[in-house]
Amino acid sequence: MNEIKAQLPALQAVLPASVKLNLAMDRSPVIKATLHEAEMTLLIAVALVILVVYLFLGNFRASLIPTLAVPVSLVGTFAIMYLYGFSLNNLSLMALILATGLVVDDAIVVLENISRHIDEGIAPMKAAYLGAKEVGFTLLSMNVSLVAVFLSILFMGGIIESLFREFSITLAAAIVVSLVVSLTLTPMLCARWLKPHTPGQENRLQRWSRRSNDWMMGKYATSLDWVLRHRRLTLLSLLLTIGVNVALYVVVPKTFMPQQDTGQLIGFVRGDDGLSFSVMQPKMEIFRRAVLKDAAVESVAGFIGGNNGTNNAFMLVRLKPIKERNISAQKVIERLRKEMPKVPGAQLMLMADQDLQFGGGREQTTSQYSYILQSGDLGELRQWYPKVVTALRALPELTAIDAREGHGAQQVTLMVDRDQAKRLGVDMDMVTAVLNNAYSQRQISTIYDSLNQYQVVMEVNPKYAQDPITLNQVQVITADGARIPLSAIAHYENSLEDDRVSHEGQFASESISFDMAEGVTVEQGTAAIERAIAKLGMPEDVIVKMAGTADAFAATQKSQPFMILGALLAVYLVLGVLYESYIHPLTILSTLPSAGVGALLSIYVLGGEFSLISLLGLFLLIGVVKKNAILMIDLALQLERHQGLDPLQSIRSACLQRLRPILMTTLAAILGALPLLLGGAEGSEMRQPLGLTIIGGLVFSQVLTLYTTPVVYLYLDRLRHKFNHWRGVRTDAALETPL
């Protein structure tokens, strides 16, 4: 895009002085802002990882090791994106921004485990081998189940698959590459860079870090012991979070996609039926000048006609950068609507341009939302259409309603008395030729010179073609060469003709475009429309349906619960295969309700809306939050099998031993998602719900899962032993723990 802009002055130089070359639409600022945010997120992620590891381990060399996982993993991801033919767009960049916070998790887990062995006096080389070996299966479980969540999106079909295919594959690729990096590069660097532990040679930060970890471990051990003594109460709190999830999902406002401020507006000028270009042009100019007067507008460009007829016009409005105008695109639209002059026979509709657009059927719509009426009976359709328009105009939830007005276009019909024409010697071909010369343009000759050729077009002064009364001045030539007025053989009649019939599928259709009023979600607006239409009592052969964004929202609303269940089922199946158990995957999945409560509660408290991007954040939480449970449960199973500990002792030891890596990885993920939430560049509204969902879910789940996971583990382990006893399978009674 920069190269194209650089060529504009050269193009302007070869144009006539009266022709100005301006940029009408430019989507590159949004892409540049997203790319810049990705670059900043990478730098911030590296800095925050260094800080987190440094604070928890007190070792500067150790803090550098996981930071290398970020660029190496992203470079590997670029290679996979290249093989798939992907580009750097909004969705793939959003995936890369998220990846910067996720790819360090595996490296941190490996680093922390190796550092713990070195602190116990094991040599760095051997500690690197043991540490990577101990957490190898844990990392495999964490990442394969996380990849399963995103790959499940590819099998959902419809809009979800179409929108997020590139996002899902990009993020899954980053996760797979980070797994390989964490089990190869990270242990190698630990073996080479970390020094053997020397007692009594700690610096001030290392002593502070060790004391802080010991204090935190002591507080957690005390609270964990209390929770393990009150398991029923803890289990009840987990069941309560499931109910709270359902309640919050019902009450949280819902929309389809976040409304972006891309710095561009799209305008539609709808004129009365039958208006010509010459009539529409001054009306369009009035609207253009009115829009250009606004202080937030940088430029306006537009055109009339095209496939939509000469009574329709299209306008592109470029706004000044958001830092200069200090007002959102939607606020600019509201201000323009109030200040727009009333133009007889024409109406201007404005909408904010979005990166993701959804059509409103075959007929062009002037807003993101539209409502379509269909019927096999054209008369009945036109009878009910005005009633529906009136009902929608009365709804306070809707604004900027655009509907086809009037009863058709003015039409002039010329009635020729053929008998009279024959008596006067006037041929009908002569009448047609005269009318063609008077009211149209046609090429009559070509002038050639040594350098060029010029087409000669004949036309009458346009002012004589504006009123049907000029037909009285038209003359035709008779067979004997005499001239007689056209009125001697013909007369004209004025009428209104509504011969335009739109179709949607097999049926005649009419559409109504609208926007949601300020503060009204798609869900609320759709519900209001359904109530209003139900009161009209329309016949069954008049079909009504949403179109555009509203239709896409309705389709995803019905399938959202099944999407979440599908992702959970994919994770359960993958974990079941890895652990060869029906029970342990349930323990891991028990961490998810708390994440859902945190995400939905954050949206509700901060006045946000649950959108498709928020749903994507929930999918991400399904993959991220379960990492905590996998870290604890995998170690607990190892302690049971190799050291003979009972379930209570093993899960307690696992919780305490895995506390530090859990806190480190969660903190890194939260800090990595902060740029998504706090970004203020053009188009950042698309990424903010993702950051809010991730941060809210991680913070809330972090507090609960550290206590609910061991309790669920003990209950399900007890259930497993009872089930095996019922089947007649021998179990070790020493492993059973009274609840």
N, C-alpha and C positions, 0 to 999 in steps of 0.2 A: 504493500500500500504506500509506503514511503517513496518508492521508486516511481509509482504512478503520480503521486503528488508533485514530485520533482520535475515531471515532464509537462505539467500543466502550463507553466509560463511559456514554454516553447510552442505549445498548441495555441495559446492565446495570441502569440505574435503573428501567426499566419491567418488569423481570423480578421474580418473587417472590424473597424473601430467601433461600430455600433453593436457588435456582438460581444457580450461578456461571458466568460467561462467561469462558472462557480460550482462548488461541490454541493450537490443536492442531498446526498445521503452518504454517511460514513459510519460504518459499524466498527471500524478499527479501534476507536478509543476504548470501547468496552473490552475488546480482546487484549489490548495493551495493558489496561488496568488489571485484568485478571492475570496476565503474564507477569506483570510487575509484582502483584501480590504473591504469586507463586515463588518468585525469586526472593522476596522479603521473608516469606514463610520458611523457605529453606535456610536462610541465614539465621532467622529467629530460632528455628528448631535446633540448629547446631549449637547456638549460644545457650539455649535453655537446657539441652541435653548435657552440655558441659557443666552447667550450673547444678542441675539435679544430681548428676553422678558425683560431682565434686563435694556437694553438701552431704550426701549419704555415705560416700566412701572415703572422703578426705584425701583423695589421691588424684593429682592433676593428670598424670600419665593415663590413669584408668579412665578419666573423663574424656580423653581424646579418642579412645578406641571405638565407642558406639557412634561417635559423630561421623566416622568414615563409612559406616553402614548406609548413611543417607545418600551421599552422592553415588556410591557404587551401586546401590539398589536402584536409584533413579536412572542411571545410565543403562543398566540391564533392562529396565522397564521400557526405555526408549527403543531399545533393540526389538523387543517384542511388539511394541506399537508399530514399528516400521514394517515388520513382517505382516501385520494385520492390515496395513494400509491406513492407519489412523492418523489424524492430524491433531495439532494443538488447538483445540477449541474450548469453549466454556466448560463443557462437561469433562473432557479429559484433563483439563487444567485443574478443575475442582478435585478430581481423583488424585492428581499428583500432589495437590496441597494437603489433602488428607493423608496421603502416603508418607509425607515427611514426618508426620507424628506417629505413624504406625510402624514403620520399618525399624525404628530404634528399639521397639519393645523386645524383640527377640535378642538383639545384641545386649541389651541391659540385663536380661535374664541370664544369659551365658556369662557375661562379665561378673555379675554379682555372685554367681555360684562359684566361679573360679577364684574370685577375690576372697570368698569365705574359706576356701580350702587353703589359700596362701596364708591367710591370717591364722590358720590352725597349724602352720609350720610346714606345709607341703611345698616342695620345690615348684617354681612356676611352670616348668615343662610338664611335670606330672599332674599338677593341679589343672592345667588347661585340658589335658586328656580326660581326667576324671570328671571335671566340671561339665565339659561338653557332652560326655557320655551319659551323665546322670540326667541332664535335661533334654537330651536329644528327642526322646519319645514325647516328652511334654511339649516341646516346640512343634513337633509334627502334628500332634493332636490339636494344638491351638491354631495352627495355620491352615491345616486341611479343612477343619470345620469352618474357619473364617472364609476360606475360598468357596466352600460349599454354599454359604449364604449368598454370595454375590453371583455365583454361577447359576443359582436357582432362579435369579431374575431373568436369565436368558430363556427360561422355559415358561414364563408367565404369559407371553403373547401380548397382543394389543399394544396400547400406548406405552405401558411400562417397559416392555422389551425394546420397543423402538427408541424410546428416549434414552434409556440407561444402559444399552448394550455396550457402547464404547466406554462408559464410566465403569461398568462392572468388570469388563475384561482388563482395563488398565489397572484398576486397583488390585484385582486378583493377581495380575502379573507382578506388580510391585511386592505383594505379599510372598509369592513363591520365590522371587529373587532374594528378598530379605532373609528368608529361611535358609537358603543356600549360603548366603554371605555370613549369617550368624553362626553356622556350623563349620565354616571353613576359615574365613578371614579373621573373625573375632577371636577364636581360640589361638590362632597363630600369632596375632598381635599381643594377646595376653601372655603367651609363653615368652615372647621376645621383649616386651616393654615393661611388664610388671616385675618389680624387684622382690626377692625373698623377704619374708617377714622377719624383722629384727626387733625383739622385745625391748622396750625402754627407749626407742628412738623415734617416738611419735612427735610430730610438730603440734603446734597449738590447734590448728584446724582439725587434725586427725583426732586429737583428744576430745575436742568439742563434738565431732561427728560420732565418735564411739560412745561418749556419754549420752548424747541425744538419742542414739539408737537404743542404748540400754534403758534409758528412761522410758522411751516410747514402748519398748518391748515389755517392760514391767507393767506399765499401765494397761497394755493390751492383754497381757496374761491374766491380770486381775479381773478385768471385765469379761474376758473369755471364760474364765472359770465360773463366774457368776451366771453367765448365759448357759453354760453346760449344765449347771444345777437347776436351771429353770427352762428346760427345753420346750415344755408345752407352751409356755408364754411366748417364747421365740417363734415356735412354729405357728402360733396363732397370729403373730405380727406378719409373718410371711403370707398366710392366707388372707389377711386383711389387705395387704398390698395388691393382691390379685383383684379383690373387689374394688379397691380404689382405682386401679387401672381401668376397669370397665366404666366406672362412674366418670372418670376424667375424660375418657375417650368420647363419651356421650355429650358432655357439657362443653368441651373445648371447641371453639369456633373452627370451622373447616373451610378450606378453599382449595382450588386446584393447584395453581402455581403462584409463587410470590410475585407481586407487582414490581417490576423493575423500573429504574430510572436510567434509561440508556442514553439520555440526552437528545432524543429524537421523538417527534410527534408525527402522526399520520392523520391527515385531514381528508374528509370526503365531502364534496359539495353535491348535494342532490337537488336538481332543478325539476320543475314541473315537466310532466310528460310532453314530449314533442318540441322542447326548446332547442333552437338551432345553436350552432357554434357562435355566431355573431351576437346572439342574445345572451348566451352564457358567459362570454368573455368579460363584459363589464361587471357582471355579478361576481365572477371569480376575482377580478381585480379589487373590488371593494373588500372582499374577505382577506385577500393577500395583504393589502395595506393595513387592515385592522390588526392582523396577527403580527405583522412586522413592527408595529408600534410598541408592542410589549417589551419591557426592559430585559426580559429573560431570553428573548428570541434573537438568534444570530442571523439566520437567513431563512428565506421561504422560496420554494420552487414548486411548480405544479404544471399540470397539463389537463386538457379538456378532451373528452371523447374516448377514443380507443374502442375496446370491445364492449364497453358499458353504455355506448350511445353518447350523443352530443349533449344530452341533458345531465350528464354526470361528469364530475371533475375530481382529480386526485391532487393532494397537496402534501409536500414533504417539508417539515419544519425542523430546523436544527436549532437546538438550544445552546446557550453559552455553557461552558464548563460549570459543573455544580458548585465549585468553589467560588465562582464569580456571581452566580445568580442566587445562591443561598436559599433556594426554594425547590421543592420536588417537582417533577414533571406533572404529577397529578394536580398539584396546587396551581401550576401554570394553566392547566386545562380549565380548572374551575374558574380562575380569574378571567380567562379569555371568553368563557361562556357568558359571564356576566356582562362583559364589555363589548361583546360582538354586536354590530348593528343589525337591525332587522332589514333583510333584503327581500322584497316581494318576489315570490316564485322560486326561491332557493333557500337552502338551509345548510349550514356548515356543521359537521360532526367531527370531533377530535378524539383521538385515543393515543395513549402512550405506546410507542413502539416497543415490542418485546422480542427477546432473543428467540423464544419459542412461541410460534404462532400456530393456532388451530383454526382451520377453515370453518365457515358457517354454512356449508352446503354448496350447491352449484351456483347460487346467486351470491354476488358480492355483498358482504355485510360491512356496516360502518362502525362496528364495535366488536369487542371480544366476545360478547354474548349475543345470541340471537334465538328467536323462537319461530318455529316454522309450522304453518298450517297446510295440510294436504287434503285433497278430496278428488274423487272422480267426477263430481258434479261441479262445474265451474261456477254456475249460478249460486249454489249453496255456499261455496267457498267465499265468494265475494259478498254474500249476505252476512256471514259470520265474522269476516275479517275486521270490519270497523268496530264490531262489538268487542272483540278481543283487544284491539288497540285501545279502546276507551277504558277497558278494565285494567290494562297494564299501566296506563297513564295515571290511574287513580292510586297506584301503589306507592307509598312513600319509600319503599326499599329500592325502587328503581329510579334512574335518572337518564337524561339524554336519550329518550325513546325516539327512534327513527322508524317511521312507517310510511309506506307509499300513500300519498294523499291524492285527492281529486278523483274525477270520474273519467279520465282519459285525456288525450291530447287534442288540441284544436286541429281540425282537418278541413281543407277546402276541396270540394268535389266539383269538377268542371263537367257540366252536362251539355253535350253537343247534340244539336238537332241535325241528324244526318240527312234527313230529307231536305231541309232548308239549305244545308251545305251543298248537297248535290245540285239543287236548283240554281245556286249561285256559282257553281263551278269550282268549289273548294274541295281539294282532295284531303283525306284524313292524314296522309303522310305529311302534307304541308302544315297542318295544325300541329302535329307532333314536333316537326322541325322548328317551327317558330317558338313553341313553348320551351324547347330544349335550348335554343339560343338565348331566350329571355331570362330563364331562371336557373341555368346551370353553366358549367364551364366545359369547354372542349377545345382540343388542339386543332387548329385549322391550317397550320403551316409550320415549316422549320426554316430558320435562317442560318446559313452556313458562312463561316469565314475561315481564315487560314489557321486559326488556333482553336476554335471552338464551334459549337452549334447551339442554337437557341430555339426553344419551342415557343411558338406563337399561340397563346391561349386567348380565346374570345370570351368576353363576359360583359354583361350590362352593369352599369353602375349599381352597386349593392343596395343603394337607397330605394331603387325602384322595385326591389324584390321583397320588401318588408311588409307590404300590405296587399291583400287580395284585390283592393280597388284598382290597382295598376293593371289588372287584367282588361279593364275597359279601354286602356290606351294601346293594347296590343292589336296589330293589324296583320291580316293574312292576305295572300295574293291568290286571285282567282285564276282560272285556266286561261283567260284572255289577257292577263297581266294587270288587271285592276286591283286596287287595294281596298279592302273593306274591314271595318272593325270586327274583332273577334266576337263582340257582343251581338253581332247580327246573326250569328249561327249558334251561339252558346250562352249559357249563364252559369254562375257558380252558386254553390250552397255551402254554408258553414255548418259544422257539426262537431260533436265530441265523440271520438272513437277510442274505446279502450280495447285495443286489439293485442296488447302485450300480455302474454301468458307465460309465466315462469313454470318450470317443471323441476321436481325433485323425485328422481326415480321414474316411476310410471305415471305419477299423478301431477295435476296442476297444483301449484303451491304459491303461498305468499309468506314473506318473512318480516319479522319485526326485530330490529336491533336495539340494544339498550346497554347501559352500564349500571353497575351497582352504586347505590348512594354511598356517601362517605360513612365508613364504619360498618357497612353491611357486607357479610361474607357471601360467597357463592351459595353456600348451603342455605342461608337465611333467605336470600333472594329467590332461589329455586322453590323453596317451600311456600313463599308468599305467592308466587305465580301459580303453583298447583292449587292453592286454596281459591284464588280468584277464578281460575278456569272451571273449577268444580262447581262454583256457584252459577255459572252461565248455563249449564245443562246443555251443552252442544250435542248434536246428533252423533251417532257412532261412525257415520261415514265421513266425518270431518276429523282427520287425524292431526293431533298436535304433538310436537316434540321439541326438545331443546336442540340447539346446534352450536357449533363452535366450542369455546371453552366450557360452557355450561354442560354440553353433551359429554365432553371428555371427563369432566368432573363427576357426572352421574355414573359413567361407566366405571371409573376407578373406585368410587365410593362403594359400589356393590362388591367389588373384588378385593378390597383392602384386607378384610379379615382373612380371606383365603390365602392372600399373598403372605401374610405374617405366619399363618399356620404352615404354609408350604416351606417357608424358610426354616421354621422350627423343626419340621419333619426332616428336612435335609440334614440339619445339624445332628439330630438324634440318630439318624441312620449312619452317618459318618462316624460319630463317636461310638455307637454301638459296635460297629465293625472294628474300630481301633482297640476298644477295651474288651471286646468279646463279652459284653454284658448288656442286659436290658435295664439294669438298675442305675449304674454309675452315670450314664447320660442324663437321666432324670435329675440326679443331684446337680450336675453341671447346669442344666437348663433352669434349675430353681433360682438362679441368680438373676434371671431376666425380668421378673415382675418389678423388682425394685428399680431397675434401669428404666422401665416404661413409666413408672410413677414419676421419677425424676425428670424425664424428658417432657411428659405431658404437663406436669406441675409447673415447670419453667415456662412453657408456652402460655399456660393459663394465667399465671401470676404477672407475667410481663406484657400481657395483652396481645400476644401473638396469635397466629392462626396455624392450624395443622394442615400442611400442604403436602404435595407429593415429595418435595425435598425433605420435609420432616419425616415422612415415611422412609425415605432413603436413610435418614439418620438413625431410625429405629433398626433398620436392617444392619447398619454398621454397629450399633450397640449390641445386637445379638451376637455378633462376632467378637467384639472387644471385651464385653463384660464377662463372658464365660471364661476368659483367660484366667481370671482370678481363681475361679473354682477349679480349673484344670491344674493350675500350679499347686493348689492344696491337695486335691484328691489324688493326683498322680504320685506325689511324695508319700501320702498316707498309705496308699496301696503298696508302695515299695517297702515302707517300714513294716507293714503287716507281713509281707511275704519273706523279707530277708532278715528281719530282726525279731520276728515273732511277737510284736506288740499287739495288744488288743485294739479294737477300733477306736475306743476313747483316747487311749494314749497316742495312737498313731495320728489321728486327726488333730489332736491338740499340738503335738510336736510339729506337724506339717504346717499348721496355721502360724506358729511362732517363727518357724524357720523361713517361711515364704512371705512373711510380713513385709520385709524390706524390699524385695523385688516387686511385690504387688504395688506398694506405695510408689516406687520409682516409675514403673511402667504406666500406672494410672496418671500420675502427675505429668509425665511426659506427653501422654495422649491429650490431657486437658490443656496443657500449655500449647501443644501443637494445633489445637482447634481454636484457640483464642483469636488468631488472625482472621479466621472465617467469620467470627462473631463481630469483631471490632472493625472490620474493613469498611471504608467509607467511599470507595471509588465508584465510578459509574458501573452499574450492573451488579453491585455487591449484594443487592437484596436477594439475589438468587442463592447466595452462599450463606447468608446470615442464619436462616432457619436450621441449616445443617450444623453450624457451630453451636447454636443454642441447644439443639437436641442432644448433641454429643456431650457437651459440658454438663448440662443438667442431669442427664442420665448417669454419667460417670461419677459425679459428686455424690448423688443420692445413693447409688448402688454401692459405692465404695464403703460407705458407713454400714450398710445393712449386710452385704454379702460376707464381710469378715466374721459375722456372727451367725447368720442364717445357714451358710453353707455347711459348717461342721454339724449343726443340729440336724439338718436334712440328711446328711451323710449317715449319721448314727441311726436315724429312724429307718431309712431305706436299707441299711445294712441289716438291721434287725428283721425287716420284712423279707430280705433275701434269705436269711437263715431259716425263717419260718417256712418259706416257700420250698426251700431245699429239703427241710424236714418232712414236709407234706408229701414231697415226691419220693422220699425215702433215700435222699442223698446224704451221706455222712458229712457232718460239719464239725469243726472243732468247737466244743462248748466253751473253751477258754476265750474264744474270740467274741462271744456274745456279751453284750453289755446291757444291764438293766436300765430301762428308761423310766 
